Amino acid sequence: MKKLFLAAAIALSTSGLFAQTTWNVDPAHSNVRFTVSHLVVSEVEGTFKKFNGSLVSSRPDLTDAKINFTVDVNSINTDNEGRDKHLKGDDFFNADNYPQMTFVGTSFRKLSGNQYELKGNLTIRNVTRPATFKVTYGGTVKDPWGNIKAGFKASGSINRFDYGLKWNTLTEAGGAVVGKDIAIDLKLEFAQAK
């Protein structure tokens, strides 16, 4: 009887340790940035101000994490009102018809230490293509208000033409005014759901 009780106690305590946990992005302590070449010789940077995301995992190393992320295209900000309006138009995001970008993770693989590889499907303008991000996991901490937080940095790159961001004016020398590759950098703080 004692052995049965002990086995049940161990099973219950172990299941609690690895119970499925949901984490939600804390937008006040996160950012979504992008960089693209301009006129071949320089770069333009921008951000998206509105976004949300979640991570669901039952493993301490997060290797079974299910990650979903949504970005409000209308929140784009490059510190230039005219450029932002152009980016929201049909030459680029067509925000009126496609107001959101989404990412649905398909795998979150630990490489070594705190380095991971995130793969998933990125949808822009109703075009879905695979995307890969390098991720650094900063760990977890309890904040002064009792919230458990987790930090991540992620980076990747996409070809904008793959998603119908089609504007392609050339310079006099034949170079692209706006480059085809967009570098994406995310700094994300997640809060464990209570």
PAMI-404399 format. One record per residue (C-alpha): residue number from 1; residue in one letter; x, y, z. Coordinates in steps of 0.001 Angstrom, whole numbers, m for minus. Example, Ala and Ser with C-alpha at 12.3 -4.5 7.8 and 13.67 -1.06 7.14 Angstrom:
<nodes>
(node 1; 'A'; (12300; m4500; 7800))
(node 2; 'S'; (13670; m1060; 7140))
</nodes>
This chain:
<nodes>
(node 1; 'M'; (0; 0; 0))
(node 2; 'K'; (2833; 2393; 870))
(node 3; 'K'; (4489; 1714; m2494))
(node 4; 'L'; (1241; 2427; m4329))
(node 5; 'F'; (760; 5688; m2428))
(node 6; 'L'; (4379; 6731; m3089))
(node 7; 'A'; (4055; 5965; m6823))
(node 8; 'A'; (836; 7994; m7022))
(node 9; 'A'; (2448; 10933; m5194))
(node 10; 'I'; (5450; 10916; m7552))
(node 11; 'A'; (3186; 10714; m10611))
(node 12; 'L'; (1095; 13661; m9411))
(node 13; 'S'; (4096; 15834; m8568))
(node 14; 'T'; (5797; 15053; m11888))
(node 15; 'S'; (2689; 15847; m13920))
(node 16; 'G'; (2483; 19211; m12164))
(node 17; 'L'; (6070; 20044; m13076))
(node 18; 'F'; (5498; 19404; m16760))
(node 19; 'A'; (1911; 20619; m17083))
(node 20; 'Q'; (1090; 22584; m20205))
(node 21; 'T'; (1893; 26244; m19648))
(node 22; 'T'; (704; 29221; m21692))
(node 23; 'W'; (2776; 32377; m22072))
(node 24; 'N'; (1500; 35615; m23647))
(node 25; 'V'; (3575; 38406; m25184))
(node 26; 'D'; (3956; 41475; m22977))
(node 27; 'P'; (3836; 44224; m25645))
(node 28; 'A'; (5068; 46912; m23241))
(node 29; 'H'; (8395; 45075; m22965))
(node 30; 'S'; (8698; 43730; m26515))
(node 31; 'N'; (9373; 45063; m29995))
(node 32; 'V'; (9144; 43971; m33621))
(node 33; 'R'; (11670; 45635; m35938))
(node 34; 'F'; (12676; 45305; m39574))
(node 35; 'T'; (15492; 46610; m41762))
(node 36; 'V'; (15701; 46835; m45556))
(node 37; 'S'; (18315; 48298; m47878))
(node 38; 'H'; (17557; 51625; m49565))
(node 39; 'L'; (19175; 52777; m52819))
(node 40; 'V'; (21711; 49947; m52338))
(node 41; 'V'; (23927; 52197; m50185))
(node 42; 'S'; (21965; 52569; m46929))
(node 43; 'E'; (19181; 51053; m44834))
(node 44; 'V'; (15735; 52003; m43572))
(node 45; 'E'; (14495; 50672; m40247))
(node 46; 'G'; (10957; 50380; m39001))
(node 47; 'T'; (8777; 48860; m36326))
(node 48; 'F'; (5310; 47459; m35867))
(node 49; 'K'; (3727; 48979; m32769))
(node 50; 'K'; (815; 46545; m32311))
(node 51; 'F'; (1216; 42787; m32074))
(node 52; 'N'; (348; 39828; m29889))
(node 53; 'G'; (1519; 36289; m29498))
(node 54; 'S'; (1442; 33185; m27379))
(node 55; 'L'; (3668; 30242; m26557))
(node 56; 'V'; (2307; 26972; m25159))
(node 57; 'S'; (4692; 24319; m23825))
(node 58; 'S'; (4759; 21406; m21405))
(node 59; 'R'; (8540; 20879; m21371))
(node 60; 'P'; (11060; 22839; m19292))
(node 61; 'D'; (13348; 23278; m22334))
(node 62; 'L'; (10368; 24481; m24449))
(node 63; 'T'; (11202; 22099; m27298))
(node 64; 'D'; (7514; 21250; m27740))
(node 65; 'A'; (6500; 24933; m27836))
(node 66; 'K'; (3563; 25919; m30024))
(node 67; 'I'; (4118; 29541; m31020))
(node 68; 'N'; (1576; 31870; m32635))
(node 69; 'F'; (2158; 35521; m33462))
(node 70; 'T'; (36; 38239; m35092))
(node 71; 'V'; (1130; 41700; m36244))
(node 72; 'D'; (m1183; 44640; m37017))
(node 73; 'V'; (61; 45892; m40405))
(node 74; 'N'; (m1517; 49322; m39868))
(node 75; 'S'; (799; 49866; m36892))
(node 76; 'I'; (3880; 50097; m39150))
(node 77; 'N'; (6154; 53029; m38259))
(node 78; 'T'; (9292; 54147; m40106))
(node 79; 'D'; (9240; 57695; m38692))
(node 80; 'N'; (8034; 59005; m42057))
(node 81; 'E'; (4292; 59461; m42593))
(node 82; 'G'; (4458; 59413; m46404))
(node 83; 'R'; (6557; 56255; m46482))
(node 84; 'D'; (4293; 54554; m43930))
(node 85; 'K'; (1264; 55357; m46100))
(node 86; 'H'; (3040; 53884; m49139))
(node 87; 'L'; (3950; 50726; m47187))
(node 88; 'K'; (301; 50262; m46160))
(node 89; 'G'; (m817; 50584; m49805))
(node 90; 'D'; (m1074; 47951; m52525))
(node 91; 'D'; (2577; 48313; m53621))
(node 92; 'F'; (3505; 46662; m50330))
(node 93; 'F'; (1227; 45333; m47555))
(node 94; 'N'; (m2235; 46377; m48823))
(node 95; 'A'; (m3333; 46844; m45227))
(node 96; 'D'; (m6957; 47586; m46165))
(node 97; 'N'; (m7413; 44049; m47488))
(node 98; 'Y'; (m4749; 42252; m45430))
(node 99; 'P'; (m4603; 44004; m42045))
(node 100; 'Q'; (m2653; 41256; m40274))
(node 101; 'M'; (516; 39237; m40685))
(node 102; 'T'; (570; 35900; m38895))
(node 103; 'F'; (3205; 33371; m37910))
(node 104; 'V'; (2352; 29834; m36798))
(node 105; 'G'; (5282; 27835; m35461))
(node 106; 'T'; (5801; 24257; m36624))
(node 107; 'S'; (8963; 23414; m34641))
(node 108; 'F'; (11116; 24930; m31899))
(node 109; 'R'; (14396; 23037; m31841))
(node 110; 'K'; (17150; 23449; m29266))
(node 111; 'L'; (20553; 23768; m30930))
(node 112; 'S'; (22844; 24187; m27910))
(node 113; 'G'; (22801; 26089; m24637))
(node 114; 'N'; (20212; 28842; m24975))
(node 115; 'Q'; (20197; 28819; m28797))
(node 116; 'Y'; (17131; 27563; m30673))
(node 117; 'E'; (15794; 27366; m34204))
(node 118; 'L'; (12163; 28338; m34779))
(node 119; 'K'; (10441; 27206; m37964))
(node 120; 'G'; (6922; 28014; m39020))
(node 121; 'N'; (4574; 29457; m41599))
(node 122; 'L'; (4516; 33212; m42152))
(node 123; 'T'; (1468; 34715; m43866))
(node 124; 'I'; (1572; 38180; m45471))
(node 125; 'R'; (m1062; 39393; m47972))
(node 126; 'N'; (m2725; 35967; m47764))
(node 127; 'V'; (488; 34301; m49011))
(node 128; 'T'; (1870; 31641; m46668))
(node 129; 'R'; (5477; 30510; m46890))
(node 130; 'P'; (7916; 28790; m44517))
(node 131; 'A'; (10153; 31034; m42410))
(node 132; 'T'; (13030; 30277; m40040))
(node 133; 'F'; (14279; 32327; m37096))
(node 134; 'K'; (17369; 32026; m34922))
(node 135; 'V'; (16303; 32396; m31297))
(node 136; 'T'; (18203; 33168; m28100))
(node 137; 'Y'; (16321; 32187; m24948))
(node 138; 'G'; (17106; 34578; m22097))
(node 139; 'G'; (15539; 32412; m19376))
(node 140; 'T'; (12760; 33058; m16876))
(node 141; 'V'; (12406; 35323; m13845))
(node 142; 'K'; (9743; 36381; m11363))
(node 143; 'D'; (9130; 40145; m11475))
(node 144; 'P'; (8463; 42264; m8333))
(node 145; 'W'; (4686; 41802; m8824))
(node 146; 'G'; (4850; 38017; m8828))
(node 147; 'N'; (4577; 37515; m12598))
(node 148; 'I'; (6767; 34885; m14237))
(node 149; 'K'; (8442; 36306; m17352))
(node 150; 'A'; (10471; 34680; m20149))
(node 151; 'G'; (12693; 36541; m22606))
(node 152; 'F'; (13595; 35786; m26216))
(node 153; 'K'; (15497; 37420; m29066))
(node 154; 'A'; (14751; 36210; m32587))
(node 155; 'S'; (16111; 37132; m35999))
(node 156; 'G'; (15405; 36045; m39543))
(node 157; 'S'; (15092; 37271; m43098))
(node 158; 'I'; (12467; 37038; m45836))
(node 159; 'N'; (12341; 37862; m49535))
(node 160; 'R'; (9552; 40447; m49822))
(node 161; 'F'; (8706; 39414; m53391))
(node 162; 'D'; (7730; 35964; m52084))
(node 163; 'Y'; (4831; 37656; m50270))
(node 164; 'G'; (3636; 40010; m52997))
(node 165; 'L'; (5381; 43141; m51643))
(node 166; 'K'; (5987; 43972; m55265))
(node 167; 'W'; (7120; 47592; m55615))
(node 168; 'N'; (10355; 47470; m57606))
(node 169; 'T'; (11516; 50854; m58870))
(node 170; 'L'; (15169; 50917; m59935))
(node 171; 'T'; (17815; 53600; m59602))
(node 172; 'E'; (19489; 55154; m62631))
(node 173; 'A'; (22352; 52683; m62173))
(node 174; 'G'; (19938; 49731; m62102))
(node 175; 'G'; (19940; 49010; m58370))
(node 176; 'A'; (16741; 48531; m56408))
(node 177; 'V'; (15384; 51540; m54530))
(node 178; 'V'; (14117; 49080; m51895))
(node 179; 'G'; (15998; 45812; m51388))
(node 180; 'K'; (14334; 42426; m51751))
(node 181; 'D'; (15508; 40989; m48414))
(node 182; 'I'; (13915; 42191; m45189))
(node 183; 'A'; (15743; 41495; m41931))
(node 184; 'I'; (13378; 40867; m39021))
(node 185; 'D'; (14417; 41280; m35387))
(node 186; 'L'; (12180; 40588; m32418))
(node 187; 'K'; (12814; 41153; m28737))
(node 188; 'L'; (9981; 39484; m26873))
(node 189; 'E'; (9048; 39214; m23224))
(node 190; 'F'; (6349; 36663; m22423))
(node 191; 'A'; (4280; 36554; m19234))
(node 192; 'Q'; (3120; 33219; m17884))
(node 193; 'A'; (m674; 33082; m17900))
(node 194; 'K'; (m2220; 32858; m14436))
</nodes>
